[in-house]
Amino acid sequence: MTWKIPLFKILWDEDDVEAVDQEIKSGMNWAVGENVEKFETLLNEEMGSKYSIAFNSGTSAIHALLYAHGIGSGDEVIVPSFTFIATANAPFFVGAKPMFADIEEETLGLDPESVNEMITPKTRAIMPIHYGGCPCKIRELRELADDNDLILIEDAAEAMGAKIKDKMVGTFGDSAILSFCQNKIITTGEGGAVLTDSREIYEKLLLTRSHGRLETEDYFSSLEPFDYVTLGYNFRMSNITAALGISQLKKLEKIIAMRRKNSQYYNKKLEPLNNHIRPLVTPKDYYNVYQLYNTFVEKRDELMRYLGDKGIMSKIYFDPVHLSYFYKNKLNYKCDLPVTEKISKKILTLPMYPGLKEEEIDLVANEIANFYE
């Protein structure tokens, strides 16, 4: 379907086109090349991490990261059910089990009290998400992880550039992942990265993303033999994709500023309708990058259909993972997550992207007002 106002649009410019065009015309190194390493260096500088490792998706990144941390059979990883399913599935990739804790209502991230109740002798890690670009209660979760000698992994797929005071999301945990899927803050179409300060984890990830091959130089242009020292996958980001990532990363501050400006205008336009639709409020000292513009809505499903009829896309982020067919019927998960289930029945994501115009926000707000009138 062609939407009058879609949920998202990618901000691109001729620099993006030229970056990709240049690599294609080189006729060399489309799979691996110097752009990957350059992109990783720039990510370190931007995010404040010691090491960055680029991957072909955020899902690959989180899979490799759990493997690098030694999480496996018999281990439990505490995750939210209010998330994209990759967060929950990732422990299964390494033979561990996801355990669902409830969320809190301020940031819609993992509730530290619920997490604390879920900790057992089998628990190895806590893996919160920063929902929709807003930091979760990561400081409290960091303290909880330290007190219980647990690994803290941040799923920051939606929150590149978000921070609490001056500390960047992705630097609170032992490691973190980013996503560069098409609807994220910056995008390479598909792509992801791991952030960590651990040299040991970094070196394990290098092996895991490229077949377990111990590389001292570029495999494709070397005469030297290379040994395979562990199990690995083909999780590499391509050199072409990394070129696009470098170009997109230069626009990060601009993209975030545009998203934040649009959110402020949304808040202003929706204020008269707050009895029916209420935006998620960012806590003090939290810097929200608004990968999603989220609202709590009366008659949510009816409003969704109404907006759809008007050519305006909206979407539910997220339906609880524990209620999906796979988890409920195939895996027989039974969970008591009252806040997750309550929020998932009221949440609605409205169109949000850097190039969203004020007149388009006016149209969305006017149609919402018409619906409730």
C-alpha positions in Angstrom: 0.0 0.0 0.0 1.1 3.5 -0.8 0.7 5.7 2.3 0.0 9.4 2.2 2.0 9.6 5.4 4.1 6.4 6.1 5.4 5.4 9.5 8.9 6.2 8.5 11.1 7.5 5.7 14.8 7.3 5.3 16.8 10.6 5.3 19.3 10.3 2.5 21.3 12.6 0.4 23.8 12.6 -2.5 26.6 11.9 -0.2 25.0 8.5 0.5 24.6 7.8 -3.2 28.2 8.8 -4.0 29.6 6.7 -1.1 27.9 3.6 -2.4 28.5 4.4 -6.1 32.2 4.9 -5.5 32.6 1.4 -3.9 30.6 -0.3 -6.7 32.6 1.4 -9.4 35.9 0.3 -7.7 35.1 -3.3 -8.9 36.9 -4.6 -5.8 36.3 -5.4 -2.1 32.5 -5.4 -2.2 32.4 -8.0 0.6 35.1 -6.8 2.9 37.4 -3.7 2.8 38.7 -0.7 4.6 35.2 0.9 5.0 34.2 -1.6 7.6 37.2 -0.8 9.8 36.7 3.0 9.3 33.0 2.7 10.2 33.9 0.9 13.4 36.4 3.5 14.3 33.9 6.3 13.8 31.3 4.4 15.9 33.9 4.2 18.7 34.4 8.0 18.5 30.7 8.7 18.4 29.5 6.3 21.1 32.4 6.4 23.5 33.3 2.7 23.4 36.7 1.2 23.1 35.7 -1.4 20.5 33.0 -1.6 17.8 32.4 -4.6 15.6 30.1 -4.2 12.6 27.6 -7.0 11.6 25.2 -7.7 8.8 22.2 -7.1 11.2 21.4 -6.3 14.8 20.1 -9.8 15.2 23.5 -11.3 14.1 25.2 -8.9 16.5 23.1 -10.0 19.5 23.6 -13.7 18.6 27.3 -13.3 18.3 27.5 -11.2 21.5 25.7 -13.8 23.7 28.0 -16.5 22.2 31.1 -14.3 23.0 30.0 -13.9 26.6 29.9 -17.6 27.0 26.1 -17.8 27.5 24.8 -21.3 26.6 23.0 -24.4 27.6 21.3 -24.2 31.0 21.7 -20.5 31.3 18.8 -18.0 31.6 18.7 -14.5 30.2 16.2 -12.0 31.6 14.6 -10.0 28.8 11.4 -7.9 28.2 8.4 -9.3 26.4 7.6 -5.8 25.3 10.3 -5.8 22.5 11.0 -6.9 19.0 11.1 -10.7 18.9 14.9 -10.9 18.1 15.7 -9.8 21.7 13.7 -12.7 23.1 14.9 -15.3 20.5 18.6 -14.5 20.9 19.2 -16.6 24.0 17.7 -19.6 22.1 20.4 -19.1 19.4 23.1 -20.1 21.9 21.1 -22.8 23.8 20.0 -20.6 26.7 16.5 -19.6 27.7 14.8 -16.2 27.7 13.0 -15.3 30.9 10.5 -12.5 30.7 10.4 -9.7 33.3 7.8 -7.0 33.4 8.3 -3.4 32.3 7.8 -0.1 34.2 5.4 2.6 32.9 7.8 5.6 32.8 10.2 4.5 30.1 8.5 1.2 29.1 11.8 -0.6 29.7 12.6 -3.5 32.1 11.3 -2.9 35.6 14.3 -3.4 38.0 12.0 -4.7 40.7 10.5 -7.3 38.3 14.0 -8.3 37.1 15.2 -8.8 40.7 12.3 -11.2 41.3 13.2 -13.2 38.2 16.9 -13.8 39.2 17.7 -17.5 39.9 20.9 -19.5 40.2 20.6 -20.1 36.4 20.5 -16.4 35.5 23.6 -15.3 33.6 22.6 -12.0 32.0 20.1 -9.2 31.9 19.3 -7.8 28.5 17.1 -4.7 28.5 16.0 -2.6 25.5 15.9 1.2 25.2 12.4 1.4 23.9 11.7 3.7 20.9 14.8 5.8 21.5 14.3 6.5 25.2 16.8 5.2 27.7 15.4 2.6 30.1 16.3 2.5 33.8 19.7 1.3 32.9 21.5 2.7 35.9 19.3 0.7 38.3 19.8 -2.4 36.1 23.5 -1.9 36.1 23.5 -1.8 39.9 21.3 -4.9 40.0 23.7 -6.8 37.6 26.7 -5.8 39.7 25.1 -6.9 43.0 24.2 -10.3 41.5 27.4 -10.8 39.4 25.4 -10.9 36.2 26.3 -9.7 32.6 24.4 -6.6 31.5 23.8 -6.4 27.7 22.1 -3.4 26.3 19.8 -3.9 23.3 20.2 -0.3 22.0 18.9 -1.2 18.5 16.4 1.7 18.7 18.4 4.2 20.7 21.6 5.2 19.0 22.6 8.7 20.3 20.3 8.5 23.4 21.8 9.3 26.8 21.2 9.9 30.5 22.8 13.2 31.4 26.1 13.0 29.5 26.5 9.2 29.4 25.7 7.5 26.2 23.3 4.6 25.9 25.3 1.6 25.0 28.1 2.3 27.5 26.3 1.3 30.7 26.4 -2.4 30.0 29.2 -4.9 29.7 28.4 -4.8 26.0 25.7 -3.4 23.7 24.2 -3.8 20.3 23.0 -1.3 17.7 20.8 -1.8 14.7 21.0 0.0 11.3 17.8 -1.5 9.9 15.9 0.8 7.6 13.7 2.4 10.3 16.5 3.1 12.8 18.2 6.4 13.6 20.8 5.9 10.9 20.5 3.1 8.4 22.5 0.9 6.1 19.4 -0.9 4.9 20.3 -3.9 7.1 23.2 -3.8 9.6 24.2 -3.8 13.2 27.1 -3.4 15.5 28.4 -4.4 19.0 29.9 -1.9 21.4 32.2 -3.1 24.2 35.2 -2.1 26.3 36.4 -5.7 26.6 39.3 -6.7 24.4 38.5 -10.4 25.1 34.9 -10.0 23.8 36.1 -8.0 20.8 38.5 -10.7 19.7 35.9 -13.4 20.2 33.4 -11.4 18.1 35.9 -11.0 15.2 36.2 -14.8 15.0 32.5 -15.4 15.4 31.4 -13.0 12.6 33.7 -14.6 10.0 33.6 -18.4 10.2 35.9 -18.7 13.2 38.8 -17.8 11.0 41.9 -16.3 12.6 42.7 -13.4 10.3 45.9 -11.3 10.4 45.1 -9.6 7.1 42.4 -9.5 4.4 41.5 -13.0 3.5 40.4 -12.2 0.0 43.7 -10.5 -1.0 46.3 -12.6 0.9 48.4 -15.5 -0.2 48.8 -16.6 3.4 46.9 -19.7 4.8 44.4 -19.0 7.6 43.4 -21.3 10.3 39.9 -21.9 11.7 40.0 -22.0 15.5 36.4 -22.0 16.6 32.8 -22.2 15.4 31.8 -19.1 13.5 29.2 -17.7 11.1 29.1 -15.3 8.1 27.8 -12.3 10.0 30.1 -9.8 8.2 28.9 -6.3 7.1 29.9 -5.6 3.5 32.2 -2.9 2.4 29.4 -1.3 0.4 27.1 -1.3 3.4 29.8 0.2 5.6 30.4 3.0 3.1 26.7 3.9 3.5 27.1 3.7 7.2 30.0 6.2 7.2 27.9 8.6 5.2 24.9 8.2 7.4 26.9 8.6 10.6 28.0 12.1 9.5 24.3 13.1 9.6 23.6 11.5 13.1 23.3 14.8 15.0 21.2 16.4 12.3 18.8 13.4 12.2 18.4 13.3 15.9 17.7 17.1 16.0 15.1 16.8 13.4 13.4 13.9 15.2 13.4 15.8 18.5 11.9 18.9 16.8 9.2 16.8 15.3 8.4 15.2 18.6 8.0 18.6 20.2 5.6 19.8 17.5 3.6 16.6 17.9 3.4 17.2 21.7 2.1 20.7 21.0 -0.5 19.6 18.5 -1.8 16.6 20.6 -1.9 18.5 23.9 -5.6 19.5 23.4 -6.4 15.8 22.9 -4.6 14.5 26.0 -7.8 13.1 27.4 -7.8 10.6 24.5 -4.2 10.3 23.3 -1.2 11.0 25.5 2.5 10.9 24.3 5.1 9.0 26.3 6.8 11.6 28.5 10.7 11.4 28.7 12.0 11.5 32.3 14.2 14.4 33.4 17.9 14.0 32.5 17.0 11.5 29.8 17.8 12.3 26.2 15.3 10.7 23.9 16.2 10.3 20.2 12.6 9.4 19.1 13.2 6.4 16.9 9.5 6.0 17.5 6.8 8.5 18.5 4.7 6.6 21.0 1.3 7.4 22.4 -1.2 5.9 24.9 -4.5 5.8 23.1 -8.2 5.3 23.9 -10.0 3.1 21.3 -6.6 2.2 19.9 -7.6 -0.3 17.3 -10.4 1.8 16.0 -8.2 4.9 15.7 -5.6 2.8 13.8 -8.1 1.7 11.3 -9.5 5.2 10.9 -6.0 6.7 10.3 -5.3 3.8 7.8 -8.5 4.7 5.8 -7.1 8.3 5.6 -3.7 7.1 4.3 -1.9 7.6 7.5 0.1 4.7 8.8 0.4 3.8 12.5 1.6 0.6 14.1 1.7 -1.3 17.4 5.2 -1.5 18.9 5.0 -4.0 20.5 2.6 -6.9 20.9 4.0 -9.0 23.8 6.4 -11.7 22.7 5.1 -14.1 25.4 1.6 -14.0 23.8 2.9 -14.8 20.3 1.9 -18.1 18.8 5.4 -19.4 19.0 6.0 -18.7 22.6 2.5 -19.4 23.9 1.6 -22.5 21.9 4.9 -24.0 20.7 7.1 -23.2 23.8 4.2 -23.1 26.3 5.3 -19.9 28.0 3.0 -18.8 30.8 3.9 -15.4 32.2 2.5 -12.9 34.7 3.3 -9.6 33.1 0.4 -7.2 33.9 2.1 -3.9 32.9 3.4 -5.3 29.7 -0.1 -6.6 28.7 -1.7 -3.3 29.8 0.7 -1.1 27.9 0.5 -3.3 24.8 -3.2 -2.7 24.6 -2.9 1.1 24.6 0.3 1.8 22.8 0.3 3.3 19.3 3.2 4.5 17.3 2.5 7.5 15.0 4.6 8.5 11.9 8.0 9.8 12.8 11.0 10.5 10.6 13.5 13.3 10.1 11.8 14.8 7.0 8.3 14.7 8.5 6.8 18.2 7.8 4.8 20.3 10.2 1.8 20.3 7.8 1.9 16.5 7.8 1.9 16.4 11.6 -1.0 18.9 11.4 -2.9 16.4 9.2 -2.2 13.5 11.6 -3.4 15.6 14.6 -6.4 16.9 12.8 -7.5 13.4 11.8 -7.0 12.2 15.3 -9.2 15.1 16.6 -11.8 14.2 13.9 -11.9 10.6 15.1 -12.5 11.5 18.7 -15.1 14.2 17.9 
